[in-house]
Amino acid sequence: MSRARAFSFQCPTRRAHVRSDEVIRNTEVMDEPTKWHAETLAIVAGRAPQPGGPFNVPPTFASTYRDGGAIGYGRWGNPTWSAFEEALGELEGGHCVSFASGLAAVSAMLTSLPLATTVVYPSNGYNGTRGLLERLVKEGRLHTRAVDVVDTSEVLGALDGADVLWLESPTNPLLGVADLPTILRAARDAGVIAVVDNTFATPMLQQPLALGATAVVHSATKYIGGHSDLLMGAVVVSDAGLRDELVEWRTTHGAIPGVMEAYLALRGLRTLPVRFARQQRTAAELAERLDDHRHVVRVRYPGLVTDPGFERASTQLGGFGAMLSFEVNDAHHADRVVELLRLIVGGTSLGGVESTIDRRGRWKGEELVPEGLLRLSVGLEHPADLWADLDDALNGAFTHSS
C-alpha cells in the first residue's frame, strides 16, 4: 500500500466541466470566444483566417519592410511574434510580449526598475532570477529581501516598504506551493507590483493575472515550446500601457525572439493542453511509486496527500503539474542514479516531450538545495518504461555502492 496517494487532475477549463453522461447543449459559447475552454483557445488563438489562406501564420523572415506598413523594421515587430503573443495572451488572460529567452523576459521586468527599488523574491526559486538579482544588487541598482514563499506570514511581513514582489508557485526545484490568492491580494492592497513566474504551472493550471498579479513571466523554452528545440520567453500583463513599455524595452535592448523560434513556440503551444495532461498523469503515478521506494528519502510533489503543498494546490491549481523532485541520501548516490538511467536523460532543462533529470545541487547558486535532490521533468514516454528505468537505476546505484 502506498504511503501517499497521488491525485491527477484534468486540465482546467474556463467553464464547469460537463460530465460525459450529460447532454451538451449549445449555450451560445461559439458566439463568445471568452467562454471557450483553454484547450480550444490553444488551437484557435493567434490565427488570421482568410479565404484561401493558410491555417497557420507562416514564419516571416524579414529584417526590413517596405514603407507604408505597420512594422517598418525587423526589430520593431514581426507577424510571427504577434501570432504567438496573441495565443499565449488569450490563455493567460492578458497582453503578451515575447522575448529571446526566459531570462530575457525576467530581465525586462527587473532591469527596467528604478534605482533603489526593493524586490522581495523566493530564496529557493529559479537560479537564473536569483543570479540576476544578485548582480543588480552588486551593481547598486536594487535592494532585495529573500523569503520562503511557502511561508505566507513571512512574505506578507516582507511587503512593508517593498516595491516589487517576485513569486514562483510551484517553486523550482523544491515544488513549494505559495498561497497566491492571499499573497497577491495583500500585495495589491500594499501597492506592490507582483510578478509570478508561471513556467512550472503553465496557464493550464493557473492564471495569476486573474488573482491580481501585475505580470506573469514564462520561459517558453520549457512546456510552451515543449520539444527542447528553442529558446524563448514571454511576459503577460493586464495593462496595455505596461505592454507598450515592455515592447519599447525589448526594441531598445534588442531582446527579440527569433522568427523560427516564435513559429515553433506557437506550434508547441497548440498541443500544450494534451501534452501537459498526459505528463501530469504520469508524474502523479511516478510520484506515488517513488514515495514507496526503499532508496528514496523524500518525494516533493504537490499531488501527494502527504505533501505540505497538497491542500493549497488542491484549491488553487487546476492540477498538480508534471514536475517532481525526489531525494536520495547523498550527492554520490544521486549522481549514480543519473548515470545508470537509460531512458530518462540527464540534463538541466525541462518541459520537453522527453523526461529529463538533474541533480540541482551541482550548480552554483543551489547551495540551499539538498545535495541528494533530483529534479525530474516527466515527459510523454510510457509510465511503465519510465518507472522501470527509475527503479533499475535506484536499485543499481545502491547495490553497486554497498
C-alpha positions as CSV (number, residue, x, y, z in Angstrom):
1,M,0.0,0.0,0.0
2,S,1.4,3.4,-1.0
3,R,2.2,5.8,1.9
4,A,0.6,8.6,0.0
5,R,-1.8,8.6,-2.9
6,A,-1.1,11.0,-5.8
7,F,-4.0,12.7,-7.4
8,S,-4.1,13.8,-11.1
9,F,-6.5,16.4,-12.3
10,Q,-7.5,17.1,-15.8
11,C,-6.6,20.4,-17.4
12,P,-8.6,23.3,-16.1
13,T,-11.4,24.7,-18.2
14,R,-13.0,28.1,-18.4
15,R,-16.4,26.7,-17.5
16,A,-17.6,24.0,-15.2
17,H,-16.7,20.5,-16.5
18,V,-19.5,18.7,-18.2
19,R,-19.9,15.1,-17.2
20,S,-19.9,12.6,-20.0
21,D,-23.4,11.4,-19.2
22,E,-24.8,14.9,-19.5
23,V,-26.3,16.3,-22.7
24,I,-24.1,19.0,-24.1
25,R,-26.3,21.8,-25.3
26,N,-25.5,24.9,-27.3
27,T,-25.3,27.8,-24.8
28,E,-24.1,30.4,-27.4
29,V,-20.5,29.6,-26.5
30,M,-19.5,29.8,-30.1
31,D,-20.6,33.4,-30.2
32,E,-18.3,34.3,-27.2
33,P,-14.7,33.2,-27.5
34,T,-14.0,34.3,-23.9
35,K,-16.1,31.2,-22.9
36,W,-14.0,28.8,-24.9
37,H,-12.1,26.2,-23.0
38,A,-8.3,26.5,-22.7
39,E,-7.9,23.5,-25.0
40,T,-9.8,25.3,-27.7
41,L,-8.1,28.6,-27.2
42,A,-4.7,26.9,-27.6
43,I,-5.8,25.8,-31.1
44,V,-7.6,28.8,-32.4
45,A,-5.9,31.8,-30.9
46,G,-3.2,33.6,-32.9
47,R,-4.7,32.7,-36.3
48,A,-5.7,35.1,-39.1
49,P,-8.3,33.3,-41.1
50,Q,-8.6,34.5,-44.6
51,P,-10.3,32.8,-47.6
52,G,-7.7,30.8,-49.4
53,G,-5.1,31.5,-46.8
54,P,-3.0,29.0,-44.7
55,F,-4.4,27.7,-41.4
56,N,-1.3,28.9,-39.6
57,V,0.5,32.2,-39.6
58,P,3.7,31.3,-41.5
59,P,7.1,32.5,-40.3
60,T,8.0,35.9,-41.7
61,F,11.8,36.1,-42.3
62,A,12.3,39.8,-42.8
63,S,14.7,42.4,-41.4
64,T,13.2,45.2,-43.4
65,Y,9.6,46.0,-44.6
66,R,8.5,48.4,-47.4
67,D,7.3,51.8,-46.3
68,G,3.7,52.3,-45.7
69,G,3.1,49.3,-43.4
70,A,2.6,48.9,-39.7
71,I,6.1,47.4,-38.8
72,G,8.9,49.1,-40.8
73,Y,11.9,47.3,-39.3
74,G,12.5,43.7,-38.1
75,R,13.5,44.7,-34.5
76,W,10.2,46.6,-34.1
77,G,7.8,43.7,-34.8
78,N,7.1,40.5,-36.7
79,P,3.7,38.8,-37.7
80,T,5.1,35.5,-36.3
81,W,5.7,37.1,-32.9
82,S,2.3,38.6,-32.9
83,A,0.6,35.3,-33.6
84,F,2.4,33.7,-30.6
85,E,1.7,36.6,-28.4
86,E,-2.0,36.6,-29.2
87,A,-2.3,32.9,-28.4
88,L,-0.4,33.0,-25.1
89,G,-2.1,36.2,-24.1
90,E,-5.5,34.6,-24.6
91,L,-4.5,31.6,-22.4
92,E,-3.2,33.9,-19.6
93,G,-5.9,36.5,-19.9
94,G,-3.7,39.5,-20.8
95,H,-1.4,41.2,-23.3
96,C,1.7,39.1,-24.1
97,V,5.2,40.3,-25.2
98,S,7.7,37.7,-26.4
99,F,11.4,37.8,-25.7
100,A,14.6,36.0,-26.8
101,S,14.6,33.7,-23.8
102,G,13.0,33.2,-20.4
103,L,15.8,35.1,-18.7
104,A,15.4,38.0,-21.2
105,A,11.8,38.2,-20.1
106,V,12.9,38.2,-16.5
107,S,15.5,40.9,-17.3
108,A,12.8,43.1,-19.0
109,M,10.9,43.2,-15.7
110,L,13.9,43.6,-13.3
111,T,16.5,45.7,-15.1
112,S,13.9,48.3,-16.1
113,L,13.1,49.0,-12.4
114,P,14.1,52.4,-11.0
115,L,17.3,52.6,-8.9
116,A,16.9,51.6,-5.2
117,T,13.8,49.5,-5.9
118,T,13.2,46.9,-3.2
119,V,12.4,43.4,-4.5
120,V,11.0,40.6,-2.4
121,Y,11.9,37.2,-4.1
122,P,11.9,33.5,-3.4
123,S,15.0,32.2,-1.5
124,N,14.5,28.8,-3.2
125,G,13.4,29.9,-6.7
126,Y,14.7,29.8,-10.2
127,N,18.5,30.1,-10.2
128,G,18.6,32.5,-13.1
129,T,16.3,35.0,-11.5
130,R,18.3,34.9,-8.2
131,G,21.6,35.3,-10.1
132,L,20.3,38.3,-11.9
133,L,19.0,39.9,-8.7
134,E,22.4,39.3,-7.0
135,R,24.1,41.0,-9.9
136,L,21.8,44.0,-9.8
137,V,22.3,44.3,-6.0
138,K,26.1,44.1,-6.5
139,E,25.9,46.9,-9.1
140,G,24.0,49.1,-6.5
141,R,20.8,49.2,-8.6
142,L,18.4,47.2,-6.4
143,H,17.7,46.1,-2.8
144,T,16.4,42.6,-2.2
145,R,14.7,40.6,0.5
146,A,14.7,36.8,0.2
147,V,11.7,34.9,1.6
148,D,10.3,31.4,1.7
149,V,7.3,31.9,-0.5
150,V,5.6,28.9,1.1
151,D,5.5,30.8,4.5
152,T,2.7,33.3,3.9
153,S,3.3,35.3,7.1
154,E,7.0,35.8,6.1
155,V,6.0,37.0,2.7
156,L,3.4,39.4,4.0
157,G,5.8,40.7,6.6
158,A,8.4,41.5,3.9
159,L,5.9,43.6,1.8
160,D,6.3,46.6,4.2
161,G,8.4,49.1,2.3
162,A,8.8,46.8,-0.7
163,D,8.2,47.9,-4.3
164,V,8.1,44.5,-6.2
165,L,7.2,41.0,-5.2
166,W,8.5,38.2,-7.3
167,L,6.8,34.8,-6.9
168,E,7.0,31.3,-8.1
169,S,4.4,28.6,-7.4
170,P,5.2,25.8,-7.6
171,T,8.8,26.7,-6.9
172,N,11.9,25.5,-8.8
173,P,13.2,22.9,-7.7
174,L,11.5,22.3,-4.3
175,L,7.9,22.3,-5.7
176,G,6.7,24.5,-2.8
177,V,3.2,26.0,-3.3
178,A,2.6,29.6,-2.3
179,D,-0.8,30.9,-1.1
180,L,-1.1,33.0,-4.3
181,P,-4.7,34.4,-3.6
182,T,-3.8,35.7,-0.2
183,I,-0.3,37.0,-1.1
184,L,-1.4,38.7,-4.3
185,R,-4.3,40.3,-2.6
186,A,-2.0,41.7,0.1
187,A,0.5,42.9,-2.5
188,R,-2.3,44.8,-4.3
189,D,-3.5,46.4,-1.1
190,A,0.0,47.5,-0.3
191,G,0.6,48.9,-3.7
192,V,3.4,46.4,-4.5
193,I,4.0,45.2,-8.1
194,A,3.5,41.4,-8.1
195,V,5.2,39.2,-10.8
196,V,4.5,35.5,-11.0
197,D,6.8,33.1,-12.8
198,N,4.2,30.6,-14.2
199,T,6.6,28.3,-16.1
200,F,6.0,25.2,-13.9
201,A,2.2,25.6,-13.7
202,T,1.6,26.9,-17.2
203,P,-1.8,28.6,-17.9
204,M,-3.3,25.1,-17.9
205,L,-3.2,25.1,-14.1
206,Q,-3.4,28.7,-13.1
207,Q,-3.8,32.2,-14.4
208,P,-2.1,34.6,-11.9
209,L,-3.4,37.8,-13.6
210,A,-6.9,36.7,-12.6
211,L,-5.7,36.5,-9.0
212,G,-4.3,40.0,-9.0
213,A,-0.8,39.7,-10.3
214,T,0.7,42.6,-12.3
215,A,2.6,40.4,-14.7
216,V,3.2,36.7,-15.5
217,V,6.6,35.5,-16.8
218,H,7.2,32.4,-18.8
219,S,10.2,30.5,-20.1
220,A,8.6,29.4,-23.3
221,T,11.6,27.2,-23.8
222,K,10.0,24.8,-21.4
223,Y,6.4,23.5,-21.6
224,I,5.1,26.0,-24.1
225,G,7.7,25.1,-26.7
226,G,7.6,21.6,-25.4
227,H,10.2,20.0,-27.7
228,S,13.6,21.1,-26.4
229,D,14.4,22.9,-29.6
230,L,14.1,26.6,-28.9
231,L,14.9,29.4,-26.5
232,M,12.2,31.9,-25.9
233,G,10.4,33.9,-23.1
234,A,7.3,35.9,-22.5
235,V,5.7,38.4,-20.2
236,V,1.9,38.7,-20.0
237,V,0.3,41.8,-18.4
238,S,-3.2,43.1,-17.9
239,D,-2.4,46.7,-18.5
240,A,-1.9,47.7,-22.2
241,G,0.3,50.6,-21.1
242,L,2.7,48.2,-19.4
243,R,2.7,46.0,-22.5
244,D,3.8,49.0,-24.6
245,E,6.6,49.8,-22.1
246,L,7.8,46.2,-22.4
247,V,7.8,46.3,-26.2
248,E,9.8,49.5,-26.0
249,W,12.3,47.8,-23.7
250,R,12.6,44.8,-26.0
251,T,13.2,47.0,-29.0
252,T,15.7,49.2,-27.3
253,H,17.7,46.3,-25.8
254,G,17.4,44.0,-28.9
255,A,16.0,41.2,-26.8
256,I,13.8,40.0,-29.7
257,P,12.9,36.3,-30.3
258,G,13.9,34.6,-33.5
259,V,11.3,34.2,-36.1
260,M,11.6,30.4,-36.3
261,E,11.7,30.1,-32.6
262,A,8.4,32.0,-32.4
263,Y,6.9,29.8,-35.0
264,L,7.9,26.7,-33.2
265,A,6.8,28.0,-29.9
266,L,3.3,28.7,-31.2
267,R,3.2,25.2,-32.8
268,G,4.2,23.8,-29.4
269,L,1.5,25.9,-27.7
270,R,-1.1,24.3,-29.9
271,T,-0.5,20.9,-28.2
272,L,0.3,22.1,-24.7
273,P,-3.1,21.0,-23.2
274,V,-2.9,17.4,-24.4
275,R,0.8,17.1,-23.7
276,F,0.6,18.6,-20.2
277,A,-2.4,16.5,-19.3
278,R,-0.5,13.3,-20.2
279,Q,2.7,14.4,-18.5
280,Q,0.8,15.3,-15.4
281,R,-0.9,11.9,-15.1
282,T,2.4,10.1,-15.5
283,A,4.1,12.4,-12.9
284,A,1.4,11.5,-10.4
285,E,1.9,7.8,-10.9
286,L,5.7,8.1,-10.6
287,A,5.5,10.2,-7.5
288,E,3.4,7.6,-5.8
289,R,5.8,4.8,-6.8
290,L,8.8,6.8,-5.8
291,D,7.2,7.6,-2.4
292,D,7.2,3.8,-1.7
293,H,10.7,3.1,-2.9
294,R,13.1,1.9,-0.3
295,H,16.0,4.1,-1.5
296,V,14.1,7.3,-1.8
297,V,14.2,9.6,1.3
298,R,11.6,12.1,0.2
299,V,9.3,12.9,-2.7
300,R,8.3,16.5,-3.4
301,Y,5.2,16.6,-5.5
302,P,2.1,18.6,-4.5
303,G,-0.2,15.8,-5.7
304,L,0.8,13.5,-2.9
305,V,-1.7,13.9,0.0
306,T,1.3,13.9,2.4
307,D,3.0,16.8,0.6
308,P,2.9,20.1,2.5
309,G,1.5,21.9,-0.6
310,F,-1.3,19.4,-1.3
311,E,-4.1,21.4,0.3
312,R,-3.2,24.6,-1.3
313,A,-2.6,23.0,-4.7
314,S,-6.0,21.2,-4.5
315,T,-7.8,24.5,-4.0
316,Q,-5.9,27.0,-6.2
317,L,-4.5,24.9,-9.0
318,G,-6.2,23.0,-11.8
319,G,-3.9,20.1,-11.3
320,F,-0.5,19.2,-9.8
321,G,1.8,19.6,-12.7
322,A,4.4,17.4,-14.4
323,M,7.5,18.3,-12.3
324,L,8.6,16.4,-9.2
325,S,11.7,16.2,-7.1
326,F,12.9,13.3,-5.0
327,E,15.8,12.8,-2.7
328,V,18.2,10.0,-2.0
329,N,20.6,10.1,0.9
330,D,23.6,11.9,-0.7
331,A,25.1,13.5,-3.8
332,H,27.1,10.4,-4.7
333,H,24.1,8.1,-4.9
334,A,22.1,10.8,-6.7
335,D,24.8,11.1,-9.4
336,R,24.9,7.3,-9.7
337,V,21.2,7.2,-10.3
338,V,21.6,9.7,-13.2
339,E,24.5,7.7,-14.6
340,L,22.6,4.4,-14.6
341,L,19.4,5.8,-16.2
342,R,19.0,4.5,-19.8
343,L,15.7,6.2,-20.9
344,I,15.5,9.4,-18.8
345,V,18.0,11.9,-20.0
346,G,20.4,13.8,-17.7
347,G,20.1,17.5,-18.4
348,T,19.3,20.8,-16.8
349,S,16.3,21.9,-18.7
350,L,12.7,20.7,-18.5
351,G,9.2,20.7,-20.0
352,G,10.0,18.7,-23.2
353,V,8.4,15.6,-24.6
354,E,11.3,13.6,-23.2
355,S,11.8,13.0,-19.5
356,T,14.9,14.8,-18.0
357,I,16.6,14.6,-14.6
358,D,19.0,16.9,-12.9
359,R,20.8,17.0,-9.5
360,R,20.3,20.6,-8.8
361,G,22.8,20.8,-6.0
362,R,25.7,20.5,-8.5
363,W,25.0,24.0,-9.8
364,K,26.4,27.3,-8.4
365,G,23.7,29.1,-6.5
366,E,21.8,26.0,-5.4
367,E,23.6,25.6,-2.1
368,L,20.3,25.5,-0.2
369,V,19.0,22.6,-2.2
370,P,19.6,19.1,-0.6
371,E,22.6,17.5,-2.2
372,G,20.7,14.3,-2.9
373,L,17.8,16.0,-4.6
374,L,16.9,15.0,-8.2
375,R,14.5,17.2,-10.2
376,L,12.5,15.1,-12.7
377,S,10.7,16.6,-15.6
378,V,8.2,14.0,-16.7
379,G,7.8,13.6,-20.5
380,L,5.5,11.6,-22.7
381,E,7.1,8.2,-22.6
382,H,5.0,5.3,-21.3
383,P,4.8,5.4,-17.5
384,A,5.8,1.7,-17.2
385,D,9.0,2.3,-19.1
386,L,9.9,5.4,-17.0
387,W,9.2,3.5,-13.8
388,A,11.3,0.5,-14.9
389,D,14.2,2.9,-15.7
390,L,13.9,4.7,-12.3
391,D,13.6,1.5,-10.3
392,D,16.6,-0.1,-12.0
393,A,18.8,3.0,-11.6
394,L,17.9,3.4,-7.9
395,N,18.5,-0.2,-7.1
396,G,21.7,-0.3,-9.1
397,A,23.1,2.9,-7.5
398,F,22.8,1.5,-4.0
399,T,23.7,-2.1,-4.9
400,H,27.0,-1.1,-6.6
401,S,27.9,1.2,-3.7
402,S,27.4,-1.4,-1.0
